[in-house]
Amino acid sequence: MSEKYIPKSVIIFFPQNLQRYHSIFNIRIIKKEKEKTKFDDHTLDRKSLKKYFGNLPESFFDSILFFSNEELAEWEMETSQNIFLLKKNATDEIFKNALLRGLHQMFETLLPYASLVKWYSQINIFTKNTHTSPCTFSSFRPQFQFEVLNSHNRLSIAPVVVLNGSTYPFDIFTQYDFWLYHNNEYFLMKFKDYQTILWIQSGSVGQHATNPT
């Protein structure tokens, strides 16, 4: 007689939806029936969280429900209105930066509870293909060192990632805004570090990159 399979409750992270401010997390129930694996997906709401993760603390529910579609839509609208009231000529870049900073703060609140849940990550590889796999959210925060490179009398800056005392090339990671991803593990950058990386990636450093020698 085969052993009865207990359905697994997991939360799916969609890192490519961060700047959509919609469908960042989803609940998935994994079931096995007659040697087949089936999935039941549920939107992120308190009722579903209580049903499938009822043994977890209320503070976890409060933290992750910031990412429900309803909460995100309301927060995005309020944030945009507040910025407009403070600065009527605010650029798209100012709106974008404020929203990403607020989203980062939500993840800061959620991160202490990451070890309580089984997580999966779903990434679009090509237009019609997705890759879904288990993942973790690391408690280690990436730090950065910066190397100055000289190529054809032009200077550039290359970031180096420091994790728990070890250094890694930046390009071994996949970047999803302020998250770095490698080997099914996500690392949350400090927001100030994220802004520095954006500045380097924008090419602004190249404006003053001619080697004076």
N, C-alpha and C positions, 0 to 999 in steps of 0.2 A: 504494500500500500504506500503510495507516494506521500511525502510529507506535505502538509497543508501550507500553502504560501500565504504569508501575511502581507497585505498591500503596504507599499512603502510610500510615505508622504514626503515630498521634497518641494523645494522652492526653486523655480527657474529664474535665472538672471539673464537679462537681455542687454548686454553692454552697449550694443549699437543703437539702442533706443534712448540713451541718456539725454541727448539734446532734442529728442522729440517730446520729452517730459510726459511720456505715455507708455504704458505696458513695459515698465522696467522690470517688474517681478510678476510671476504667475505661480499658482499652486498646481502641482502635478501629482496625481495618484498613480502609482505604477502597480499594475496587477498582472498576475500570470494565470491564464485560464487555458487548460488543455494544451499545455506546452507552448502557448502563445503569450506574448507580452502585450498588454493593452495599456493605454494611457487615458486618464480622465483629467482634463485641464479645467481649472476654476480660476476666476478672477480673484484678485487680492481684495478680500473684504473681511470684516470682523467675524461674520457668521462662519465662513469657510475656515478661517484661522482657528476659531474655537473648536470646530468639528474635527479638524485633522491635526491640530497642534495644541490641543486643550491642556496639556500638562505643562506648557511653558508659561513663564511669568507674564503678567499683564503689561509690564513695562516693555517687553519685547513686542507685543501686539501694537502698543502705542507707537513704538519706533518704526516698525515696518509699515504701518498703515499710513505714514506720511507718503508712501509710494503708491497708494491706491490711485487709480485713474481720477477719481472724483477729487481727492485731496490735492493731487498734482495740478489739475486744471484750475482749481480755486486758488491755490498758491501762486501759480504762474500769472493769473490775471491780477491778483492783489499786488504782487511784486512789480509787475509792469506799470500798474496804475500809480503806485507809490513813487517809482522812479520818475514817471512823467510829471507828477505833481512837484517833485523836488527840482527837476531839471527838464523843462519843456522841450529843449532842443537836444535831448539825449540821443546819442547815436545808437545804431543797432549793436555796435560793439559794447557799449555800456550796458544795454539791456542783457545781452548774452552773458557778459561777465558776472552781472548781479545774479542771474538765474543759476549759472553754474556754481557760483559761490554758495548760494543757498542750498543747492542740491548736494554739494560736498558736505555741508554741515549736517544734512540729514543722514548721510552715510557715516559721519563721525559718531552720530547718536546710535546708529544701528550696529556698528562694528563690534562693540563689546559682547553682543549676543550671537555673533556669527558661529561660534562653536556649538550652539544648541540645536542647530538645524542641519539637515543634509541638503546641500546645494547642488544644482546643476547649472551649467552655462550653455546657452544656445547662441550660436554665431552663424551669421550668413556668410558662407564661403564664396558662393557665386550667386547669381540672381535667383536661381531656383533651388539651390542646395543649402542645407543648414547642417551644422555639426553640433550635436548635443552630448555633453559628457559631464561626469561629476566634477565639482570644483570646490575649492576652499578659499576663504578670505583670510589672508595672513595677518597676524598681529604685528609682524615686523613692518616698520615704515621705511620705505626707501629713502636714502640720503644720496646726495650727488656730489661728485667731483667733476671738474671740467678741464679737459685737455685742450691746449691751443695747438692747432695744426697749421702748417705752412705748406701750401701747394701752389706752385707757379707764382710765387711772390704775393699770394693772397692768404690772409689769415682766417681761420674759422675755429669755432668752438665745438668740441664733441663732448656730450655729457657721458659720464660713467656712473653706473648705479652701484650704490653701496648697500648691501643687505646683511645685517648681523655680522659686520666686520669684513665681509668678502666683497670684492668688486666684480662687476659684470659689464660687458659692453651694452650700451643702451639698445642697440638694434637686435638683441636676442629677445627683447620683449615686444609684445604687441600693445600699443597704447590705445586705450579707449578713454579719451579725455583725461581725467585725473587718475585713472586706473592703469596700472601696468600688469600685463598678463603673461605668464610663462609656466609651462608644464602644469596646466590646470590649476594654477594658483594666481590669485589676484592680490595686488599690493596697492594700497591707497597712498598716493602722493600727498604731501602737504600742499595746500592750495597755493602758497607762495612759490613753492618749487615748480608746481604745474605752470604758473604764469611765466617763470623763468624759462622753462622748456619751450613754451609757446613762443616766447620772444626769440629764442635761438632758431626755432623752426621757421619763423616768419621771414628770416633773412635780414632782419634789421641790423644784426651785428655786422653784416657785410658792408654796411655803409661806411664803416670806419676800419675796414679789414685790410687795407693795403699795408704791406710790411714797410715800415719807415726806413728800413735799412736797404 
